[in-house]
Amino acid sequence: MTDQAVIVSEADGIITITLNRPQAKNAVNKAVAEGVSNALDKLESDSALRVAIITGAGGTFCSGMDLKAFVSGETPVIEGRGFAGLCEHTLSKPLIAAVEGYALAGGFEIAISSDLIVAAEDATFGIPETKRGLVAGAGGLVKLPKQVSPRIAKELALTGDFFTSSRAYELGLINRVVPSGTALEEATVLARKIANNGPLAVSVSKQVIDGAQDWSNATMFAEQAVLMEPIFNSEDAIEGATAFAEKRAPVWKGR
């Protein structure tokens, strides 16, 4: 196996980012953060890439920050992008987390920083930072209350208790629960569906949904219109309608 901290592969418009420190349960150190950040740069700069998947090697998604590296003074953060080069980064293209095994602490925060989450039925989630005298500062305290009830978010943060995929699904926190060992496979199915759609429309749909959480009822349609109008005037919009009329698959140009 390669000794790279992050393995990146590309196929069919999908870039797959694999955290590759299985001996450390894919704990995030500086090398992992840099590898993820570089892969996301590739995603954003390459028009042929439509969607990303992030996962972990060796049957574990990510156990969080590498505490040994932290104690030695290493910071698993990229300036402007946060923990793992991701958690404070706003992407224009979708990111899917494929979770096997543990997604804990910073690993959980990587997952909830993704747009979609596919998890194995035996996966385990949690933000146990308070058990170590720390706080979930990579998104657990600020993102989670926007994704589940604030009361549930408080329970998870204050107790530090682990919870199952089935519980995460009940809370609406993850999209799909799948048999153990198939999370990446199912995430790839989702990614292909997204990659087949109009790239401009996908990007703006993601941007509107993300932004709408902070828009008021009085302004939300005006805010949406600003982002939507260029899509309706795009070549891809014409191509989508034409392809439908001609009963063929559209050929997207991304413009």
C-alpha positions as CSV (number, residue, x, y, z in Angstrom):
1,M,0.0,0.0,0.0
2,T,1.2,3.5,-0.7
3,D,2.6,5.5,2.2
4,Q,0.7,8.7,1.1
5,A,-1.4,10.2,3.8
6,V,-4.1,10.8,1.3
7,I,-4.9,8.9,-1.9
8,V,-6.7,10.6,-4.7
9,S,-8.3,8.9,-7.7
10,E,-10.4,10.2,-10.5
11,A,-13.0,8.5,-12.7
12,D,-16.2,9.5,-14.5
13,G,-16.2,13.1,-13.3
14,I,-15.7,11.9,-9.7
15,I,-12.7,12.6,-7.5
16,T,-12.3,10.2,-4.6
17,I,-10.2,11.3,-1.6
18,T,-9.2,8.5,0.7
19,L,-7.7,9.3,4.1
20,N,-4.8,6.8,4.3
21,R,-3.5,6.4,7.8
22,P,-5.3,3.1,8.8
23,Q,-2.7,2.3,11.4
24,A,-3.9,5.5,13.2
25,K,-7.6,5.1,12.4
26,N,-7.1,7.8,9.8
27,A,-6.4,10.5,12.4
28,V,-5.8,13.8,10.8
29,N,-2.2,15.2,11.0
30,K,-0.7,18.0,8.9
31,A,0.0,15.7,5.9
32,V,-3.6,14.6,5.8
33,A,-4.9,18.2,5.9
34,E,-2.5,19.2,3.1
35,G,-3.5,16.2,1.0
36,V,-7.2,16.9,1.4
37,S,-6.7,20.6,0.6
38,N,-4.7,19.8,-2.5
39,A,-7.4,17.4,-3.7
40,L,-10.1,20.0,-3.2
41,D,-8.1,22.5,-5.2
42,K,-8.1,19.9,-8.0
43,L,-11.8,19.4,-7.7
44,E,-12.5,23.1,-8.0
45,S,-10.0,23.9,-10.8
46,D,-10.9,20.9,-13.1
47,S,-14.1,21.4,-15.0
48,A,-14.2,17.7,-15.9
49,L,-14.6,16.9,-12.2
50,R,-18.2,17.3,-11.0
51,V,-18.3,15.8,-7.5
52,A,-16.0,14.5,-4.7
53,I,-16.2,11.6,-2.3
54,I,-14.2,11.6,0.9
55,T,-13.6,8.3,2.7
56,G,-11.1,6.4,4.8
57,A,-8.9,3.4,4.3
58,G,-8.9,0.3,6.4
59,G,-12.5,0.2,7.4
60,T,-12.5,3.5,9.4
61,F,-13.6,6.9,8.2
62,C,-11.7,9.1,10.6
63,S,-11.1,9.1,14.4
64,G,-10.4,12.8,14.5
65,M,-7.3,14.8,15.2
66,D,-4.0,13.0,15.7
67,L,-3.6,13.7,19.4
68,K,0.1,12.6,19.4
69,A,0.8,15.1,16.6
70,F,-1.2,17.8,18.5
71,V,0.8,17.3,21.7
72,S,4.1,17.6,19.7
73,G,2.9,21.0,18.3
74,E,1.7,19.9,14.9
75,T,-1.5,21.6,13.7
76,P,-3.8,19.7,11.3
77,V,-5.3,22.9,10.0
78,I,-4.9,24.8,6.7
79,E,-5.2,28.5,6.9
80,G,-8.6,29.7,5.6
81,R,-9.8,26.1,5.2
82,G,-9.8,24.9,8.8
83,F,-9.4,21.4,10.2
84,A,-8.3,18.7,7.6
85,G,-8.2,21.5,5.0
86,L,-11.9,21.2,4.7
87,C,-14.1,22.1,7.7
88,E,-14.0,25.9,7.1
89,H,-13.8,25.6,3.3
90,T,-16.9,26.4,1.1
91,L,-16.9,24.3,-2.0
92,S,-18.8,25.1,-5.2
93,K,-19.1,21.4,-6.1
94,P,-20.8,18.7,-4.0
95,L,-18.8,16.5,-1.5
96,I,-20.1,13.1,-0.3
97,A,-18.8,11.4,2.8
98,A,-18.6,7.6,2.6
99,V,-18.4,6.4,6.3
100,E,-17.2,3.0,7.5
101,G,-16.3,2.4,11.1
102,Y,-15.7,5.4,13.2
103,A,-16.4,9.0,12.4
104,L,-15.5,10.7,15.7
105,A,-14.5,14.2,16.8
106,G,-12.8,15.8,13.8
107,G,-13.8,12.8,11.7
108,F,-17.5,13.5,12.5
109,E,-16.9,17.2,11.7
110,I,-15.5,16.2,8.3
111,A,-18.6,14.2,7.6
112,I,-21.0,17.0,8.6
113,S,-19.0,19.4,6.5
114,S,-19.9,17.3,3.5
115,D,-23.1,17.8,1.5
116,L,-24.3,14.2,1.7
117,I,-23.4,11.3,4.0
118,V,-23.6,7.6,3.2
119,A,-22.8,5.3,6.2
120,A,-22.3,1.7,6.9
121,E,-24.9,0.1,9.2
122,D,-22.3,-0.5,11.8
123,A,-20.6,2.9,11.6
124,T,-20.3,4.9,14.8
125,F,-20.5,8.7,15.2
126,G,-19.8,11.2,17.9
127,I,-18.1,14.4,19.2
128,P,-16.5,13.2,22.4
129,E,-14.2,16.2,22.8
130,T,-15.6,17.2,26.2
131,K,-14.4,13.8,27.5
132,R,-10.9,15.0,26.8
133,G,-11.3,18.5,28.1
134,L,-11.6,19.9,24.5
135,V,-14.4,21.3,22.4
136,A,-15.7,20.4,19.0
137,G,-14.3,23.5,17.3
138,A,-14.1,22.2,13.7
139,G,-17.9,22.5,13.1
140,G,-19.5,20.3,15.7
141,L,-20.8,23.2,17.7
142,V,-21.8,25.5,14.9
143,K,-22.8,23.3,12.0
144,L,-24.5,20.4,13.9
145,P,-27.3,22.7,15.3
146,K,-28.2,23.7,11.7
147,Q,-28.5,20.0,10.7
148,V,-30.4,18.6,13.7
149,S,-32.4,20.0,16.6
150,P,-30.2,22.3,18.8
151,R,-31.3,20.2,21.8
152,I,-30.0,17.1,20.2
153,A,-26.8,18.9,19.2
154,K,-26.3,20.0,22.8
155,E,-26.9,16.4,24.1
156,L,-24.3,15.0,21.7
157,A,-21.8,17.8,22.4
158,L,-22.2,17.9,26.2
159,T,-22.3,14.2,26.9
160,G,-19.8,13.2,24.2
161,D,-21.7,10.0,23.7
162,F,-21.3,7.9,20.6
163,F,-24.3,7.1,18.4
164,T,-25.2,4.7,15.6
165,S,-25.9,5.1,11.9
166,S,-29.6,4.2,12.5
167,R,-29.8,7.0,15.1
168,A,-28.1,9.4,12.7
169,Y,-30.5,8.5,10.0
170,E,-33.5,9.0,12.3
171,L,-32.2,12.5,13.0
172,G,-31.9,13.3,9.3
173,L,-28.2,13.7,9.7
174,I,-27.2,11.1,7.0
175,N,-28.7,10.2,3.7
176,R,-28.3,6.4,3.5
177,V,-27.5,3.5,5.7
178,V,-26.0,0.6,3.8
179,P,-24.4,-2.8,4.5
180,S,-21.0,-2.8,6.1
181,G,-18.2,-2.4,3.5
182,T,-20.5,-0.8,0.8
183,A,-20.5,2.9,1.8
184,L,-18.0,3.9,-0.9
185,E,-19.9,1.9,-3.5
186,E,-23.2,3.6,-2.6
187,A,-21.6,7.0,-2.4
188,T,-20.3,6.4,-5.9
189,V,-23.8,5.6,-7.2
190,L,-25.0,9.0,-5.8
191,A,-21.9,10.8,-7.2
192,R,-22.6,9.4,-10.7
193,K,-26.2,10.6,-10.5
194,I,-25.0,14.1,-9.6
195,A,-22.2,14.1,-12.2
196,N,-24.7,13.3,-14.9
197,N,-26.6,16.5,-14.2
198,G,-26.0,20.0,-15.4
199,P,-22.9,21.3,-13.5
200,L,-24.0,24.9,-13.3
201,A,-27.4,23.9,-12.0
202,V,-25.9,21.5,-9.4
203,S,-23.5,24.2,-8.2
204,V,-26.2,26.9,-7.9
205,S,-28.7,24.5,-6.3
206,K,-26.1,23.6,-3.6
207,Q,-25.3,27.3,-3.1
208,V,-29.0,28.3,-2.7
209,I,-29.7,25.5,-0.2
210,D,-26.6,26.4,1.8
211,G,-27.3,30.1,1.7
212,A,-31.1,29.8,2.4
213,Q,-30.4,28.8,6.0
214,D,-29.4,32.4,6.7
215,W,-31.9,34.2,4.4
216,S,-35.1,35.7,5.8
217,N,-38.5,34.9,4.4
218,A,-38.7,38.5,3.1
219,T,-35.5,38.2,1.1
220,M,-35.1,34.6,0.2
221,F,-36.6,34.7,-3.3
222,A,-34.7,37.8,-4.2
223,E,-31.5,36.2,-3.0
224,Q,-32.3,33.1,-4.9
225,A,-33.0,35.0,-8.1
226,V,-29.6,36.6,-8.2
227,L,-28.0,33.1,-8.2
228,M,-30.6,31.5,-10.5
229,E,-30.9,34.0,-13.3
230,P,-27.6,33.2,-15.0
231,I,-28.5,29.5,-15.1
232,F,-31.7,30.2,-17.1
233,N,-29.6,32.2,-19.6
234,S,-26.9,29.6,-19.9
235,E,-26.0,27.3,-22.8
236,D,-26.6,24.3,-20.6
237,A,-30.2,25.3,-19.9
238,I,-30.8,25.4,-23.7
239,E,-29.0,22.1,-24.1
240,G,-31.0,20.4,-21.3
241,A,-34.3,21.4,-22.9
242,T,-33.2,20.5,-26.4
243,A,-31.9,17.1,-25.3
244,F,-35.2,16.4,-23.5
245,A,-37.1,17.3,-26.7
246,E,-34.8,15.1,-28.8
247,K,-34.9,12.2,-26.3
248,R,-31.2,12.0,-25.9
249,A,-28.7,12.5,-23.1
250,P,-27.5,16.2,-22.7
251,V,-24.0,17.2,-23.4
252,W,-23.1,19.7,-20.8
253,K,-20.6,22.5,-21.4
254,G,-20.6,24.1,-18.0
255,R,-21.5,27.5,-19.5
